[in-house]
Amino acid sequence: MSPLTQLLRKTTEWEWGSEQEEAFVWAKAWLSRKPVLIYPDYRLPFKLSTDASKTGLGSILSQDQGKGDQPVAYASKVNNPTVAKYNISELECLAVVWAVRLFRPHLYDRKFTIVTDHVALKWLMTTKEPAGRLHRWALTLQEFDFEVVYRPGRENHVADALSRGPVQEGKADSSERGLPRTTPR
């Protein structure tokens, strides 16, 4: 999605090439599969899968309503140059904190599972004296009731794809749900 996202920038000259066409065809095929999204059932637990890369953050909120895990929402975010300099442990923790904040209306006051391909989150929650942003992130996560499950990156396909080809510039808010903005503000 990155080639399409770059076309939305004010400073980018419009050029539709093979990269943009390939990203468009991929997005169209991916979004037309059934089901794209399911309605959440608040009686059932949620699963939050996250991933991070130097390029961006990605997350999927899903539930098993009897047909295996199905997506409730997708989100991705492009990292700014400062965040892109974080080490991978910090990026993975940031992906979780960002996704938990984004999907807070669904997750607050409910037990849920966080699926990540990095053990950094377990480290963050057990470190005795985190400093700076790590301390703020740990405090943010303390209000939630979750379990962390490690899943290797090769098994976390969709969150991995969302983090490496983020679809949105800037910070996603709860009304956008990570979808690309197609009209100027």
Secondary structure, 3 states (H helix, E strand, C coil): CHHHHHHCCCCCCCCCCHHHHHHHHHHHHHHCCCCCCCCCCCCCCEEEEEEECCCEEEEEEEEECCCCEEEEEEEEEECCCCHHHCCHHHHHHHHHHHHHHHCHHHHCCCEEEEEECCCHHHHHHHCCCCCHHHHHHHHHHHCCEEEEEECCHHHCHHHHHHHHCCCCCCCCCCCCCCCCCCCCC
